[in-house]
Amino acid sequence: MVSVLDLDTPCVVVDENIVRDNIFRMQSFAVFHKKKLRPHIKTHKVPLLAEWQIEAGASGICVQKTSEAEVMVRHGIKDVFISNEVIGEQKTDRVAALGGLSKISLAVDSELGVSQISKSASEIGTEVGVFIDVDVGMERCGVRGERVAKLAELITRSPGIYFSGVMGYDGHTSKLVSFEQRKLSVKRSHEILKDAISWIASKGISVENVSVGGTPSSYIWAEFEDVTELQPGTYLYNDAHQVELGVARMEECGLTVLSTVMSKPTLDRAIIDAGSKSFAFDQHKFPVPLNKEDVIFVGFSEEHGVLRSVNGEIDVQLGEKIRFIPYHVCTTVDLWDYVYLVKDEKVIGKLNVEARGMRT
């Protein structure tokens, strides 16, 4: 077997032992709190890893795009929730077609969204589940108050679709490093969600599914009895952001980018062969070197990463291979066609990132 350090660089390395432990830990947490777990695969985009999550007990998966759903259904995933608005009959026709192959649902926050998926599904004779997206404070997509009830009524009387429940995504909480601040923010989001459920109930419509949460907040959402389903994604790999939030430890980060020191022009500076084409810098934070406490990542260009020493002379050697934990793993993964699967530092496989680059 090939050792990790024998791989050419830069490349992405996924540690099977850590990933399986992360899957087990989150699934056990959900079971303990009597919640369904519906992992978001926009983090890993790999059908095999989705299968591992489902085999461990997940009720299905979340995707963010219709094209991601198509990839997962094509690979045999039987319960897929597009936890995002789908607008345009070109897209809703594709979603409806998937309804003949798998249990499919999507999110809506508009009358147009309801009418388009209803038309597409009824025309070809499939059924699609519809979740109402509630704006729980992120101020992105979603609706609140009486409008939620009106959408629920429209869904129940529209052909080809059925009312699946409500969802609320609180991505804004991931910016709160303090656990107490996140807890308070989730509590406010829950109050908004409860109000939406009350509006729907006032129309005589029951809400069977309440799907919420990301990796930093699922641990808080699980405490509420009316929540039925958690949809974290990053937990499978974790990243430096989750470590910063106190949600994960460094040893629970299952994906790293392996790179080589290609230049050491000064005593305190070294250059690796991985830059913005290897790491995503969308959150304006740098990756963290593994097992190199005195080394920090300080800058980049397309094919270069700049390292500096905390204490003077940098402790790296020309030609040395170093693994880095991305700050944001989800967007980093989307830069790569494949990842190397390793176990006990030996390469055991190569997984295509099948849903990579799925934008539509």
N, C-alpha and C positions, 0 to 999 in steps of 0.2 A: 504493500500500500504506500501511496505517496504521502509524505508528511506535509503539513500546512506550509512549512517554511520552504518547501520545494516548489510551491506554486509561483508562476510568473505574476508580476504585479504591474499596476494595481489590480486587485480583484476583491470580491466580496466573499466572506467566509461566514457560514451559518453553523453554529454549534448545536448538533441534534440534542445532546443531553440537556443543555440549558433551555432550548425551545420546548422540549417535552415537559420539563419541570415547570416552565411558565404556564403551559397549557393546563397541566394538572392543577396547579395552584389556583388559577382563576376559575376553573370549572368547579373545583371543590368549594371555593368561596361562594359561587353562585348557588350551588346545591345546598350549602349550609343555610343560606338566607332564603331558600325556597324561591329562587328566581330562575327563569330561563336565561341561558347565555346565547347571544347571537353575535359572534365576533365579527368585527369589521375587517374585511380582507384587503382594504386599500393599503394597509401596512405592508403585507407580504406579497400579495398578487400571485400566489403560487397555489394551484389546485391541490397538490399533494398536502400542503400544510393546512388547507381548509378541510381536507379529509381527516387529517389528524385531529383537528378541533372537533369535528362532528363525531368521530369515533370516541372521543373522550366524553361526549355527552351534549355538545352544543345543539341547540334546536334548529339551527340553520345559520346562514351568514348574512351580513350586510355588504353591499357594494355601493359605490358612489355614482357609477355610470352604467348606462344601458350596455355598453360594449363590455364592461367588466362582467355584468350579469351573463352575457352571451358566452363569454369564456368559461365561466364557472358551470353553467348549465351544460355546455358542450362536454365538460369533463365529469358530468354525472352528479353534480350537486343538486339536491332535490327541493331545497327551500331557500329562496333568495329574496331578500328585501333590498330594493334600491332606495336607500334612505336619503333620497334627494328628489327635488322637483324634476319632472320630465315634461318638457313643453315642446310641442311640435309633433304633428301627426306622423312624420317620418320616423320619429323615435317611438311614439306610442304604438305604432304598428309593430315595431320590433319587439317591444315589451309584450304586447298581446300575443305574438307568435310564440314567445317563450312560455306563455301560460299553457300551451298544449304539451309542454315537455316537463315542466316543473311547477311547483307552487311558487307563484311570483306575486310580489307586492311592491308598491312604490309609495312615495310621499307626495302630498299635494298641499298647496296653500292658496289655491285659486279655483274659481268656477271653471275657468278655461282648462286647467289641469284635469279636473274631474270630467268635463265633457269630452275632451280629446281621448282619454284612455277608455272611457265608456264607449265611444264610437268605434275605436279600433278593436276592442275586445268583442263587442256585440256583432260586428261585421264578420269576424272570422269564427265566432262561436266558442271563444275561450272565456275564462273568468280570471280577473286580476283583483287582488286585495289592495285596498287603499287606506293608508294611514294619513291622518291629518297632522301636518307639521305645525307644532305650536312654538312660537317664538318665546323661549324661556329666559331671554335676557341677552342673547348674543347679538341681536339686532342684525341678523343676516336674513335667512328665509323664515317663513312661519307667520302664523296669525294668532290672534288672541280674542278672548271675549265672545260676544254674540256672533261674530263672523265664523267662529269654530262650529257653532251649532248649525248655522245655515249651510256650511259645507257638509256636515254630517247628514243633514236632511237630504241634500242634493245627492249625496253618494247612495243613500238607501233607496232612492227612487230611480236611480239610473241603471240601465241594463248593462250586463257584461262585467260589472264590478260589485264588490261588497265591502262593507265597512270593517276594516281590520282593527282600528284603534287609533291611538294618538302616539306621537313621538315628540321628544324634545331634546335637542342637542345643545349642550352647554360648553362649547369650546372655549368660551371666554374665561372659564374657571382655570384653564391650563396656564393662564398668565399669572395666577396667584400662587406664589411660592409657599406662603403660610397655609398650613392645613386648616387652621381656624378660619381664615378668610375664605378658603374654598368651601368649607362646611357652611358658612353663613351664606355664600353665594348660591350654593345648591339648595339651601332651605328657601331662599327667595324664588328660585326657579321652580321649586316644587309647589309653592303657593300659586304661581301662575298656571301651572299644569292642573292643579286641583280646581281652579276657577274654570278652566276650559272644560274639564270633565263635568263639572256642575252644569255648565251651559248645555252640553250635549244631553245630559240626563234630563234636563228640563223639557226636552223634546221627546222624551220617552225612549231614547236610544241608549242601550247599554254599551259601556266601553270595556271590552274584554282584555285588550292588550295595551299596556303602557310601556313603551320602549324608550329607554333613555341611557345617557351616560357615555363617557369616554374613559380611557384608562385612569386619568387622575381623579375622576369623580365617581366612578362606579362603586367604589368602596363606601361612599357616602350615600348615594342613591339607594343602595341595597337595604338601608335601614327603614325605608318607607314601605308600608304594607301595600299601598295601592300600585306600586311599581311591580310589573310582572316580568320585565325583560331588560337585561343589560347588554349594551353593544360596544364594549371596548375593543380596540384594535391593536394599539401599540404594545400592549402587554406581552404579546407573543415574542417579540424581539427585545423590547425596551430600548432606551437610548439615553444619552447624556441629559436630555431634558427631564426625563422621568426620574433620573438619579437626583437632579437638582431639586425636583419637587418633593423628594423623599418617598416617592412611590415605588422605586426599585433601587437595588444595590448594583454596583459595578459588576459584580459576579453574576448578576441576573440578566446582563445584556448579551443576547444571543447572536447578534450580528456585528461583525467588525469589517472594516476595510483594511486589507493588508497592503502595505506599500514598502518601497525600498528607498533608503537614503541614497540619493543620486549625486549629491554635492555637499561639500562641507567647506564653504569658502572662507569662513572665519572661525575662530575658536568658540564663539557663542552662537553661531547660526548654522543650521543645516537645512537642506532642501530635500523633500520627498517627491516621488513621481505621481502624486495624486493631488489634484486641485479641484476646481469647480465642476469639472466633468466627472469627478468621482464622488464628491460630497455635495449635498444640497445645503446652501447657506441662506435659505428662505427666512429663517428666524434670526439671522444675523449673529449667530453664535458659532464657535469653532468646535470641531471634533476633539475628543479627549484621547491622548495616547494611552494604551494599555500597558501597565507595569512600567511606566516611565514618569515617576512623580515629579522629577525635576525638569521635565520637558513640557513646553506648551506650544500649541499651534497658534501662530500669530498673524498669518496672512496667506494669500493664495492668488494664483492666476489660473488659467485654464488647466494646465498640466503640472503645476507646481504647488506644493504646500510648504510654507516657511515655518521652521521650528526655531524656537529660542530656548535658552536655559534660564531657569529661575535663579540659579546660583552662580552664574559666571560661565565657565567653560561647559559646553554642552556635551552630555555623556551619550553620544551616539557615534557609530562608526560608519564610514563610507561603505556602502553595500549592505548594511544591516537592514533587516526587515522588521517593520514595526506595525502592530495592529492598532487601529483607531476606532473608537466608538463614535458614530455620528451623533451630532446634537439632535437632529431630526431624522429619524430613520425612515419614515414613510416616503418622503420626497427623495431621499437618497436612493432607496430601492428602485424607484422609477427611472433612475439613470442607467440601470444595468439590464442586460439581456439575460443573464443567468447568475446564479450564486453557487458556490461550492459548499456542499454539505459535508461536515466533518464530525468525527466522533473520536474522542480521546486523542485529538491532534492528528488524526489520520483522515485523509480525504476518502469519503465513501460514496460520493455521488456528485452529480452536477444537475441542478434544477433550473429549468427555464422559467423566467419570470413571465408567465404566459399573459398576464393582464397588464403588462408594462405598456405605457403609452396609450392606454385606452381612454380617449378623451370624449367620445360622443355618447 
